Amino acid sequence: MKVIMKYLKPFAGTILVSLLILFGQAIGELSLPNLMSDIVNTGIQNGGVEQEAPEALPSEGYALMTLFMAEEDKETFQNSYQLIEGGSSEAEAYSEEFPESQEMDFYVLDETDPEQLISLESIFSKASYSFVTFMQEMGGQQGGTAAVDAESGFENVDLDQLYALVPQLQQLPQEAFTASMDVADAAEPMLYSQIGILFTKLFYEDLGADMDALQNQYIMTKGAQMLAIAVAVSVASVAVAYFSSRIAAKVSGRMRRDVFAKVESFSNTEFDNFSTASLITRTTNDVQQIQQLITIGIRMLCYAPILATGGLIMAIDKSVSLAWTIAVAVIALVGIMMTILSIAMPKFKVLQSLTDRLNLVSRENLSGMMVIRAFGNEPFEENRFNDANEEYTYTNRFVQRLMSLLMPAMMLVMNGVSLLIIWFGSQQVADSALQIGDMMAYIQYVMQIIMAFLMISMMFIFLPRASVSATRIGEVLDTDLSITDPNDAQPSLKNEGLITFKDVSYHYPKASENVLNNISFTARPGETTAIIGSTGSGKSTLINLIPRFYDVTDGAIEIDGIDIRKMTQADLRANIGYVPQKGMLFSGNIVSNIAYGKDDASTDEIMKALEVAQAKNFVSEMEDGIETAIAQGGGNVSGGQKQRLSIARALVKKAPIYIFDDSFSALDFKTDAALRSALDAYTDNATVLIVAQRISTIMDAEQIIVLDKGRIVGIGTHDALMKNCETYQEIAKSQLSEEELA
């Protein structure tokens, strides 16, 4: 995962902004159940009355409540309220909210801090509950009042009848109320809180307050807050999705670019360690897996812990006694996830290897289609593809089925926990230990916690596969290059093209024996040096050492007196016009392919290169001439045409060194002879190296090097080698008649 973190580092600021937005989104999500709880508890059950201590109450009600307070509480209560005479100028300020306040004396709550208000609410609610308890003990219908039940509240209460009791109750000693006050102290806070709200509503109604309007205003206000928060949460979600998608796209783009650039810098040694199909998969499929992880990860991996933690805190705040249901849910969720992932993780690693294999088989079939058809092996290749495809399909299906169990398992846990909360929560509601709105909010918070785990479980679907992909990409990016530029590179000042091999030996990585042994020769400007030998003698390997496709194991290769390992690869290859053994063309047209050797090549230079390469005639016969489209890999031209266009691409470069690695093999003898004749004039001052199988191609070379089993067994002109090199003689006699050799 270090690879992912490395690429995410430049986007730290954007990720931080996204996290802040997610934090705000989580706060919004977590506040919605609270608002819903307020609507149910306060808006519906309490009629919109938010606090237990009334903001105003009639003087008779004030006198009634203070009877059931301890002396210390009574003092606090009296200090918090101010008497307002009915009809006075001070009462005018309350006439709109409490119309009846003009007809009676009443008390109003002074400005008080939140902590004192909480204490005041507790005092008022306990006094209310003490009064209800006292009335129950006195026999219910005393004084003509309706029945009072501490659990169900009041029915058709006449406050005037209650107020009439005040003179009688004031004559009783304080000890008469002690028992009911002790009951209130021992009662559940929620129980006496509900009684306090009921008395507050009664006093508001007595003062003429419009309780329906108060309830509607409260519900509408809370509903508007919920709507505003929901909109804000939606906007935050869209913003985070935008940022995460943008970051993921940029990271994947840079990652693909760096992987491609790294592969471009690979020598043949590194290519031997990675198959082409694997490199393609790593550049495409593996990067795609990481892109998906980042897109979803920023939104879910960061958001889920915030939501789960906040949900846990809010749920416990609503009901500590039901907190065990969260523990049950978490244990069940973690157990399910760990079980499934422990099975799936090894399969994810296998899946990427199977993707490589499927790509490999597909690529080989597409590239070798002609050979497959020629040998009639279509059924064999179909079976080979089916084997790779079925193994990939089986593994992928197994993983997908396994991971698909996560969602129904999570839903089972979610619904099971909901039933537990409703079952045990309803009992607490019946015991007045929990309000209905709080139970509903608790359920929502638990659902949010489970949803957070659902998000985490979804991340575990992407995380293992992306982790494997990141490891595979890291293997490419962390590959040590066997061929690198020196820190103190020496530029070639002469550009003459003098090539010197000094006791050069080479063996492939992990090979036990050298492919080339003690190779020493000099290739001079203005001369053609040809290399010939039997198959496997090391001809192409020797040629590939010059542009540093491989680096020598021992010895040195110098160009113009400078060891090529002390030159930058760009400077070295800028001096070489290279024609590979297999002609390779790129999709585009003839001009773009020829100009590949020289970006600023003029039309005249291109035409001259085509003429020397004996390609001008067939190009001119094409309908679009040099603008003729070239298919991928040169599929719309013949092998000989492809080879001549490859030669023209090297010639247009006007380099001091030309390397032709068996580049004339697809040419007929007439074209071969014409090309060599034109080439002699075109490369008059250049060093030309030709690898060839045909004696006729190299007979006129100033220097011919004969290789056998990686060693030079002969060096000289054609005539000299015919006299003193047995290996060359065998090759020549196998190809030419005595008359031709003479």
N, C-alpha and C positions, 0 to 999 in steps of 0.2 A: 504493500500500500504506500510505500515511500514514493513511488513513481507518481501516484495520484496527488499526494500532498505537495510534491515538488511543483507540479503543474498548477495546483490551486493557489500557490503562494502569491503570484502576482495579482490575484483577485481577492486578496484578504479584505480589502476595504469594502468591496461589493458584498462579500459573504457576511461581513460584520453588519452592514446595512440590512441585509436579508434576515439576519438573526434578530436584529432589533425589531424589524417588522413582524417576524414570527412571534417574538415575545409579546408585542402589542396584540397580535392576533389571538394568542393564547389567553391573554388577559380578557379580551373581548369574549372569547368562547366560554371562559370560566365564569364570567359575570352574568351570562344569560340565564343559567339555572337559578342563580340568586334572585334575579329580577322576576323570574317566573314564580319563585317561592314567595316573593313579596306580594305579587298579584294575588296568589291564592290565600296566603295567610292574612295579609293586611288589607288588600283590596276587596276580597270576597268575604272572608270570615270576619274581619274586624271593621268592615264598612268603610275602609279608607283611613281609619284612625291609626297613626303611625306610632305614637308614644302613649305609654300607660298613664303618665302624669298629665292631666288635662291642662291645656293652655289657659282655660278659664272654667270656673265652676261657680254655681250659685252660693251665696253665703250660707244657706241652710245645708247644702251639701258639704261645704267646707267644715261646718260645725259637726256634721255627722261623721265625717271621715276622721277628724282629729280625735274623736272619742276613742277610736280603736288603734291609737298609736302610742308607743312608749314615749316617755317624756323626752328623751333625747331625739327621737324621730320627729316628735311633734314640734320641737323647737326648730329642727332643720326645715320641716315643711312650712311652718309659719314664716320663717325668714325668707323663703323662696317665693311667697305669694304676696301680692299687694291688693288691698281692698279698694274697689272702685264703687262709688255710690251711683245707683241707678238714676239716669236722667242728667247726670253731671256732664260738664264739658269733656271730662276725661273719658266718659262712657261713649261719647260720640265716635271716637276712633274705632270702637268695636261694634258699632251699630250694623254695619254691612254684614260682618261675619256672624254676629250673634244679635239678631234683631230684638229679642226679648230682654237684652241687657239694659234697655232704657227703662224697663219697668221694675227692675229689682237690683238690689246690691249684689255684687259678685266679686270674686277674686281672680286676678290674672297672674300668670307665671312671669316672674322677673327674668331678665337675661341671665343665663347660667351656663357654666362650662359643661362639656359632654360628660365628664366623670361625675359631677354633681347631679346632672340630669338622670344618669343611670341609678344613682343612689335614691333620688327622689321618686323615680318610677317604682323601685322596689318597695319604698315606704308606702306609697299610695296603694299599690296592688295588695300588699299584705294587709293593709287596713281594710280594703274592700273585702278581701277573703275572710278576715276576722269578723266583719259585720255579717256576712252570709252565714258563717259558722255559728255565730251568736244567735241569729234568727232561727236557725234550725234547732238549736238547743232549747230555745224559748217556745218551740211548739208550732212553728210554721205560720199560721194565719193570724198571729198576734197583730193588733193594731189595725186590722182590716187589710193588711197587705196580701198580695198574691203569694202563692207558694214560691219559695226560693230554694233552688237546688244547686249545690256547689259545682256539680258537673255539667248540668244542662243549661244553667243560667237563669234568666228571668222570663216570665211570661206575663204580659199585661201589667207591668209594674206601675203603680201610681206613686210618683215621687212625692206628691203632697202628703200622702199617707206616711211615707218614710220620714218626711220632714217633721210630721206631727209627733213622731217618736222621740225627736231630739230632746225636748224638755224632760220627758220621762227618763231617758237614758242618762241625761246629765245629772239627775239626782242619785243615780246609782254610784256606789263606790268603784274606784278603779279596779279593785280586785275582781269585780263582776265580769270584767272583760279579759282578764288574764288568761283564762283557759282557752278562749277562742284565739287570742293572740299567739299563744304557744302552738296551737294547731297550725296557724298560718306560717309560723317560723319553720315548722317541720314539713310543710307541704312541698310538693314539687314546684320549682320556680315557674314552670310553664302553666301550672294549674292556677296559681294566684295571679299570674300575668294575664291570663284570659279573663279572669274576674275583674281585674283592674281596667282592662279595655272596655268591658261591658259597662262599668260604672262611668267611665269617661264618655262613652257614647250617650248614656242616659243624661249626663249633665249637659252635654252639647245640645241634645234635643230640648232640654228644659230651657236653655238659653236661646232657642229658636233657630239653631243651625240647620241648614239644609243638608241632611246626611246623604241623600241620594246624589246630590251634586258633588259632595265631598268624595264619595265613593267613585263616582264616574271620573272625576278629575284625577284621582290617584291612579286608577286603572289606565286611563288614557296617557297619563304622564309616563308611567312605567312601560306601557306598550310602545310609546314613541321612543323611549330610550332603547328598548330591545330592538326596534326596527333600525334605529341609527347605528347601534352596535353591529347588527347583522350586516348592514350595508358596508360598514367599515371593515368588518372581518372579510367580506367578499372582496373588497378592493385590495386588502392586504394579501389575500390568497393569490389574486391575479398578479399583483406586483412581485411576490416571491416566485411565482411560476415563471414570470418574464425574466427575472434576474437569474434564476437557476438554469433556465433553458439557454440563456445567452452565455452564461459561464460555461455550461457543458459543451455548447457548440464551439466556443473558442478554445477550450481545453482540448477537445477531440481534434480540432483542426491543427493546433500546434503539435499535438502528439503524433498525428499522422505525418505532418511535415517533418518532425524530428526523426521518426522511425524511417521515413523514406530517405531523408538526408543521410542517416547513419548507414542504411543499406547501400546507398550510393557510394559511400566511402569504404565499403567492404572490399577487401581483396579476394582473390579466388579462394584463399585459405579460409576466410570467414564464410564464404558461400558454401564451402564444403560442410560446414557445421549446421547449416539451416537449409532445409529444402525450399524450393521456390514456392510450393503450395503453402508451406508453413509461414513464410514471410508475407505472402498475400493475406492469409488469414489473420495474422497479427496486425497488419496494417488496416484491415477493414473490420472483421468481426470482433476482434478483441478490443479495438478502440471503441466500437459501437457499444460493447458491454459496459465500458467505463463511462461513456457518455450517458447511458441510461441510468447508471448508478448516481452520477452527479446530479442529473436532472431531478431524480426522485429523492436522492439523499439529502440535498439541502432543504427540501420541503418537509421530508418525513423524519429523517434520521436526527435532525436538529429539533424539529417541532415536537416529536413524540415524547422525549424526556421532559420538556417544558410542560406539556399538557398533562402527562402522567403525574409529575410532581405537584403541579398546581391543583389537579383534580383530587389527589390524595389529601392535600392540606384542607381544601374546601369541604371534602366529604367528611373528614374527621371533625371539622368545625360544626357541621350540621348534626352529626350524631356519632359520639364516641362509642356508644354501645353496639353500633352496627359495623364497627371498623373491621371486625373479624371476617365479614363477607368479602372485603377487599383482599385480605390475606388469602382466603380460599381461592378467589379469582386469579390472583397473581401466581400462586403456587401451581394451579392447574394450567395456566397459560405458559409459564416457563417450562413446566414439565413436558407439555405437548411440543413446544418449539424445539427444545433440546433433543427430544427423541427423534423428531422428523429430520432435523438438521444433521444430527450425527450420522444418519443414514445417507442423506443427500449430498453432503460435502464431498466425499470421495468420488461420487458420480459426476459432480461438476468438473473435477479435474480431468476425469476420463473423457468427458464430453468434448472438451476443446481439442484433445488429441485425436478424437474420432472425426472432428471437423477437419483437421489437417489431413487426415487419411482420405476422407471423402473428396476434398479438394484435389488431393494428389491424383487419385484415380480418375477423377473427372478431367483434370488437365492432361494427363497422359493419354486418355482416350481421344480427346479433342485434337491434341497435337499429332497423335499417331494414327489418325483415322484412316489414311491411305494405306498404311502398312497393315492395319487390322483387316481392312477389306481385302487387301491383296492376298493375305494368308487365310482368309475365310474364318477369322477367329471372333466374329461378332458375338456368338453365343458365350464363348469363354469370357470376353470382356463384360458382357451383360451380367454374367454370374458374378464376376469380380466386383462390379459396381453394386450389384444387389447385396452382396455380402457386406460391403462397407456401409451401404445405405441402411440395411436392416439393423446392423449393429448400432449405428448412430440413432436410428429411429427408436429402437428398443430402449436404449439408454435414455434418450430424450423423453420418451413417453413415460418411462419409469419415474424420472425426476419430476416431470410435470404432474403426474398422478399423485406422487408423494406430496408435492408442495400444494396441490389442490385440496388436500385434506386439512390444511391449516385453516382455511376460511370456515368450513362447516364446524370444525372443532371449536374455533373461536366463538362462533355464533351459539353453539351449544352451551359453552361456558357463560356467555353473555346472558342468554335467556334463563339459564339455571340460576345465576346470581340474582337476576331480576326477581325471580320467584321467591328466593330466599329473603330478599330485602322486603318485598311486599308482605310476605308471611309474618316475619318477625317485626317489621315496621308497623304493620297494622295493629299488632298487639300493644306496641308502645303508644300509638295514637289513641287506642281505647283507654289506656292508662293515663292519658294526658301527659305522657313523657316526651311526646314528639308531635309536632304539628304536621298536618297533611302536606302542606307546601314544602316543608323541610324534607319530608320523606320523598316527595317527587323530585326535589332538587338533588337529594342524595343518590337516587337512582340514576339521574342524568350524569352526576359526577363519576359514579362507578362506570357508567357506559363510556364516558370520556377516557377513563383510565384504560378500559378494555380496548377502546378504539386506538389509544396510543400503542398498546401492545400489538394490535392488528397492523398498525403502521410499521412497527419494528419487525413483525413477522414478514411483511412484504419486503422490507429491506433485506431480510435474511434470504429472500429468494434471489435478489440481485447481487448481494454482497459477496457470497462465495464465488459465484461465477466471475464477477468483476475482479475479485482478488486474484483468481487464477489468471485472468487476462492481463492484469497489471504485472504479475510475475513474469508472464511470457513477453510482454512488451519490455519490461526491465531487462530481461535477458538479452534482447537486441540492443537496447540503448547502452547497457553496461559492458557489452562485448569489447574487449581490448583489441584494437586494430593491430594487426601484425605489420602493416606498412603505414608509416606516418611520416609527416614532413619534419625535417630537423629544425631545431630552434635557431641555428645559425646557418641557414640555407645559403648556398653559394650560387649566384646567377651565372648562367653560361654567357660569356662575353663574345666568344668567337662565332658561335652558331654555324660551324663548318660541318658538323656531323661525323666527326671521326669517332668511331666506336672501337673500344678495346676491351676484350675479355681477358682477365688475368687470373688464370688458375681457378676458374669458376666451378663450383660443385653445388648440387642442389638435391634435396630430397623432400618429398611431400610430408606434411605434418603426420605424425603417428606411423610413418613408413620406416621400415628397418634399414632399407638400402637406398643409396643415392640413385636418382634418375639420370643425373649428369655428373661426370667425374673429370675434374682437372681440364676444363675447357679453356683454351687460350688461342686467341686469334685477333686480328685487327681488320676492321672494315673501313675502307678509306672513301672520302668524298670523290665523286666522279667515277666510282667503280661499282660494279654489281657483285655482291657476295651471295652465292647460292648455297643452300643447305639441303642436303639430300641424305636419305638413309632409309632403311627398312621400317616397316610399321612398328611403332613402339620404341624407336631408337632415341627419342627425346627431342625431335626437331621443333615441334610446337612449344614444348616447355622452354627450350632455349630462347626462342623468339619472345615468349611471354615474359622473360626476365628483363628485357630491355625497357619496356614501358612500366616496369615494376608491378605487373599483375601478380607476380610472386617476387620475393626477395631472395637473393642468393644465400645459400647456407654457408659457403666458404668462398673466399676469393673476392673479386670486385669487378664491376663493369664500369668503365669510364666513357664519358662523352666529352670530347674536346679536353681531355685531361682531368675532368672532374668526376669523382665517384657519384654515380646517379643517386646514391642514398643521401648525398649531401645537397641535392637539389630538391626543390619542391616538386610534388607530383604534377602540378599545373605547368610549371616551367618545362619539366621534362617532356610531358606529353604534347606541349605546344610545338615542340621540335620534331614531332613524329607524325607522319601520315600512315595510318594503320589500316590494313585491309584484313579482316578476320578470315579464318578458314571457312566459316559459314556466312555467306552474305546476309546481312540483316538490314532491312529497310523499315522505316517508321511510317505510320499512317500520315497522310498529307498529300503532297504531290512531288513530282520529280525535282522541282526547284528547291522545295524545302528540304528534301533529302540530300541533294548535292551541297546546298548552302549549310548543311549541318556541320561540314568541315570548316567552313569559313562564313561567319555571319554576314559580313559585308561584301561577299563575293558579287561581282557584277555579272550581268548576263553574258558578256563576252568571255569572262573567266569560266563561267559554268559551261558554255558551249565548247570552249577549248578543252576542258577536262573531259567532257562527253566524247569529243572527237578522238582524243588520245586513248580513252578507254574503249574505243570502238563501239560506243553506244549512240552516237549521233544519228546514225541511219535509222535505227528502229524507233528512236524517240521522235524524229521528224515525221515518221510515217503514222504516228499516233494522231488522233483527231485534234487533241488539245496540245500537242507538242510537249514542251517542258512543263506545262501546267496540268498535264495528265495526272489524275488522282492515283495515289498508291494506297492499296488496301493494307490493313494491319499485317505486318510481317512480309509485305511484298507479295501477297497471295495472288495478285492479278497480273504478275509478270513471271516469265520462265526463270529457271535456275540460272541459265547463262546471262539473261538480261539483268537479273538481280545482282549477279557477281560483277558485271561490268559497271552497273550504277554504283556499287560499293567501291569499286576502284576509282571511279570518277570523283566520288566524295573525298577520298584520300588525296587525289591529285590536286583538287582545287585549293588545297591547303597551302601549297607551295612550301612544303617543309624541307629542311635540310636532310631529313632521314625518312625513307619510305620502307615500310615492312609489308611484304606480301606473304601471308601465311597460307600457302597452297591455294592461292586465289585465282589460278588459271585452270583449275581442274574441270570446270564445267564448260570450257571453251573448246571449240573445235581447233584443229591444227592451224587452219588458215587464219582464223581470228587471233589465235595465240601468237602466231608469227607477226601479224600486222600490229598487234598491241605492243609486243616487245620492241619492235622497230620504232614505233612512235614514242614508246616510253624512254628509249635511249636518248632521243633528242630532247624530250621534255624534262628529264631528270639529269641533265648533263653534269651539273655540279653537285648533285645530291648523292648521299650514300644510300644504296639500294640493297635491301636484303630480301631474298626470295627463298621461301620454302617450297619445294616442288617434289613431285613424284616422277615427273616425266623428264627424261634426259634431254629431250629436244628443247625444253623450256629454258634450260640452264647451260647449254653447251657453250654459249658465247660469253658467259660470265667471266670476269677477270679473276675471280677466286671462287672455288667450289670447295665446300667443307663436307666431308663424308662422315656421318655418324653411324655408330654401331654399338648398341647396348650402352648408350650414354657416354661414349668416348669418341674422340676424333681419331679416325683410322686413316684419314687421308685429307690433304689440303693442297690445293693448287688449281691449275687450269685443267680443262677437259683433256687436252693432249697429255699433260703430265700424269694425270690420274689414270689414264688408260694404260700407261706404261708401268706405274708403280703401286697402284692400289687395287688389290684383288676384289674388295667389296664393290668398288665403283665399276670395275669391269663386269662383274656379275649382273649388276643392275642395268648397265648399258646394253650388254648382250641380250638380256631378257626383253628389251624394248625395241632395239634397232637392229637392222641387218648389217652385215659386214660392209656392204656398199655405203650405207648411211653413216656408219661409224668412220669409214675412210674419208 
